[in-house]
Amino acid sequence: MKKIIMLFLVCSMFLLTSCGKDDKLTVGSVIFEGTNEWFVEAIAGMKDAAKKQDAELILSDSRYDVNVERDLIQEQIKNKAEAIVICPLTVGESGLALKEASDLGIPVVTWNTVVNPPPTVQVVVDNARLGAATGEYLGEYIKKNNIKKLTALCIINTEFSIGVERCDGFMKSVQPLVNEKKMEVAFSVKGHLYEETCVSVEKILTERPDINFIWCWNQMTTNAAVETVKKMGRNDIIIAGTDMSMALAKEMLATDAHVIAITTQQPYEMGYRAVDAAIKCVKGEKPEASISIPTLTYTKENPQEIQKYIDEHKKFVKE
C-alpha cells in the first residue's frame, strides 16, 4: 500500500512539473540579421521583456531570405507559439506568411518594419522623421560653418518600406537647400550591404572628386561610407546618416571625424515593447494597435551625449 501511495505521489509531482513547464507562455521571434549590433540590442530588449514576465522566447533568423522567413513562421505555428514577434522583410510576402497565424488566432506583433494585412500590434518609428532630422541638421550645419555649397552622394534604398520612408524624408528636408543652390544631389545610388556600398562609394568619388557630402540610409551603408572615405584619404568629405552604432559613435568623437550627425531609433526599446505587447495580447489585454518609439539625433557638436551612448551600449558589442 505504501508503495502505491509513493508511486501516486511521484506521478503527481511529475504531472505538476510538466504542467508548470507547459503553462509557460511561449513567444516566437523572427528577425533577419541576428549578428548585427542593431539587432543584438533589439534582441536584448526582447529577452528582458520575456524574462520579466516569465515567458519563453524562441529566437530565429531568416538571414534576409523571404522563403526562410516563411518557413520559420510555419515552424512557430507548428510548435504552437502563443504569439509571434517579427521584424518582417517585406510588406506583402511577409504579410501573407503571417496571415495564417492571425487566422489561427495567434497574435502577431511586428516591429521596425510593417506588413499588409496589418498585424495585431505594430511597434514603429517614424522613418520619414528619421531621415528628415539629418536633413534639417544639415541646413543648420551649412549656415553655422559658412559652407557655400555641398555636392552630395546619397546611398538610398527602394526595397524596404522603412528605407523608402527615410530617403523620402531626407530628400524633402533638403529640398530648400537644393532650391537655394546650397546643395546639389549629384548621385543617388542604391546600397544595402557593406561590401557593395564600399565599391559604389569608391567608384563614384573617383568619377566625381567634387563630392564633399555623403548621406546614408542605414547603419551598414554609413559604416561603409566612413571606411571608404578614410581609405581614400578624403578628409574634405562629411557624412551623415541613420542608425547609430558603437563604431560610428567612436568615429564621431575623433578629432578628424567625418561623421557630423546620426539620427537613430531605439532598438532595445522596440524589441522590449514588441514582446511586452505580444504577452499582453496572449493574456487577453489590449495594447495599442500601433506603438510609436521616438527617434534620437546625435551630433559631433555634443560629445557628451555620444560618450553617454558609448557607455550605455558597450554591453551590446562583442570585443
N, C-alpha and C positions, 0 to 999 in steps of 0.2 A: 504493500500500500504506500509506504514511504517513497519507494522508487517511482511509483506512478505520479505521486504528488510532485516530486522533484522534477520529473520529466515534463509535467504540466507547467511548472514554473519556468523552466528553461525555455520551453516553446513559447510561453507568453512573453518572456523578455526578448526573445528573438523577433517575435512579431511586432512588439512595441518599437524595437530598434529599427526594424525595416520600415515601419510606418513613418517613424521620425525622419528617416532619410528620404522616403518618397514624398513626404509632405514639404520638403524644402523647395521653395519656389525656384524655377529654372528660367533664366533669360538667355536666349541665343543671340549672339552678336556676329555680324558680318561687316568686315571692313575691307579696304582694298590696298593697304600698304602698312603692314604691321611693324616694319623696321624703321620707318621714317620718324624722326624726332617729334614731329607734329602729332602723329598718330600715337606714339608712345605716351605722350602727355594725355591725349584723349582716353586711351585705354586705362591709364592710372585713375582718371576720373570715374570711368565705368566700374572699375574694380572696387573703388572706395564706396560708391553708391550701393553696389551689391552687398559688400561686406557689412555696411551699416544696417541693412535690413535683412541680414542673414539669408541672402539669396545666392544661388549658384549661377555664375556667369560662364557660358560656354563660348569661347572666342574662336573665330575662324577668319581666314584671309583669302580673298578672291584673286589677289595679285593682278588687278586691272583686267580681269577676264570675265566678261558678262556670262559666259557659259558656266564657268566655275562658280560664279556668284549664284546663278540659278540652281545649280546642284547643291550648293551649301544651304540655300533657303529650303530646298526639298528635304535635305538631311535634318535641318532643325525641326521641320514639321514632323518627319518620321520619328524623330527622337522625342517628340511630344514637348517641345519647348512651350512654355506657357505664354511667352511674349518674344517678339523678335525686335532687336535693336540693330539698325543698319545705317551705314554711310553708303548709299547706293551709287552705282556707277553711272546709270543713265535714267532719264525721266521715264521713257516709255518701256524699254525692255525690263528694267528693274521693277517698274511698277506692275507689269503683267506677272512677273515671277512672284511678287509679294501678294498679289490679289488672291491667290489660292489660300494663303494663310489667313487673310482677312475674311474670306468666305467661310472658313472653318471656325471663325470667332476668335482667332489668335490676334491679340493687339499687336500692331506694327508701329514702331516709333522710328522715324528717320531723323538723321541729324547731319548737319553740314550741307548735304545735297537733298534734292526733293524728288518726288515721283508722282506719276499720274497713273491710276486713280490715287487720290490723296490718302495718306496713312491715317491711323488713329490719332497720332500726335506727330508733329514735326518740330524739331529744335533747329532754329535757323539763325543766321546772321544776315544783316542787310548788306549783301555783297556789292550792290551798287554804291552804297555808302563807303564800303571798304576801299573801293577803287577811287571814289571821288575825293576821299580825305587826302590821299597823296597828291592829287592834282591841285587841291586847294592850298596845301602847304607849299607846293612848288611855286605858286603865284607869289606867296609871301617871301620865299627864298630869293626869287629873282629880284624883287623890289629891294629887299634888305641888302643884297650883295651887289646891287647896281649892274646886273647882268643884262647886256644888250639883247642877246638872242640865244636860245637853246635850240640845237638841231638834234632831234630825238629819234632813237630807235626804240620801238615798243615791242616787247615779247608778249604776244597775245594768245588767247585760247578760244576756240569755237566749238569744242567737243562737250564740255561740261557747262551746265546752266550757270553754276557759280562763276566760272571763268568768263562767260559772256557778260554776265552782270557786272563783274569787276571792271572789265575792259570798257564797257559802255559808260560806267560811272566815271572812270578816269577820263575818257575822251570828252565827255560832256563838260567835265570840270575844267579842262584845259582849253576848251574852245575859245573863251575870251582871250587867252594868251595868243592863240593862233590868229584870231581876228586882229589883235593889236600888233601882229608880226613880231612878238617876243618869243615865239616858239614855232618851229616847223617840225611836223612829224614826217621825217624823211623815209622811214621804213616801219612797217608793221608786219612782223613775221611770227608765224605760229611756232610755239615751243611748249613742250610739256616735260620732257625728261632732261636730265643734266647733260649728258654727252651731246645730244643733238643741239641743245641750246649753245653749248660751247662752240661747236662748229659754226652755227649760224652767226653768232656774235663776232667771231674772229673774221669770218668771210666778209661780213658787212662793214666792219670797221676798217678792213683793208681797202675795200672799194670806196668807202666814204670816210676818209680821215677827219672830215669836218664835224662828224657827230661828237657831241660833247655831253649827251644825256641819254641814259637808258632807264626805261620803266619796265618792270616785270610783273606778271600777274600772279605768280605764286612763289613759294619758298625755294623750290628746286631751281627754277629759272633765275631767280635773283642770285642764289649761290653761284650758279654757272657764270652769270654775267660778271660778278665780282672777281672770280678766279681768272676769267679770260682777260679782263681789263688789266689785272695785276701782271699776268703773264706777258702781255703785250707792252707793258710799261707805259700805259696811257694814263698818266696822273692827272690829266686835264678833264677826265670824264667823271661825272657824278651819276649816282644811281639811286633810284627809289623803287619801292615795290610793296608787295603784300606778303604776310605770314612771317612773323619773327622766328628766329632760331638762335641757339647759343652762338653759333659761328657768326651770324650776322650781328648779334649784339656786341660780341668782342671786336668785330670789324669796325663797328661804329665808334668804339672807344679809342681806336688807334688814331694817332696824331695825323696820319696821312690818309684817313679813311675816305673811301669813295662814296659810301652809303650815307645819304643825308636824312632819309626818312623811311620808316616801315610802318604800315598800318596792319594791324593783326587782329585775328579772332582770339578767343579764349578756349582752346581745345579741351582743357581739363574740365572747365565748366560745362561745355557742350556734352562731353561724354557722361559726366555726372548727372546732368539734368535729364538726359535721354534715358538712362537706366532707371533713374528715380521715377520718371513718368511711366515707364513700362510696368514697373512693380505696382504703382498706384492703379493702373488700369486692371491688372490681374486681381487686385484686392477689391475691385468694384468702385474705386474712387474715380473721379472725373477731372483729370488735369486739363489745362487749357489745350485746345487743339493746335495752337501754334505758340511756341515759346521762343522769344527773341533774346539773343545774347548780345550785349553791347560790344562794339569794337574799341580798340585802343590804338593810339598813334605814338610811336617813339621817334624822336628826332635827335640828331647829333648835338643839337644845342642844349639838350637836357641829359647830360651824362649820369646824373644821379638816378634817374628813372631807369636808364639802361642797366646800370650796375645792380639795381634792385631786381630787375628781370633776371639777370645772371644768377644772383644769389638764390632766387626762388626756384629757378629751373635747373640747377645743377643735378638734381636727383633724377631728371628725365634723360640724361645724356650718359652714355657709356664712355668711360675713359679709355 
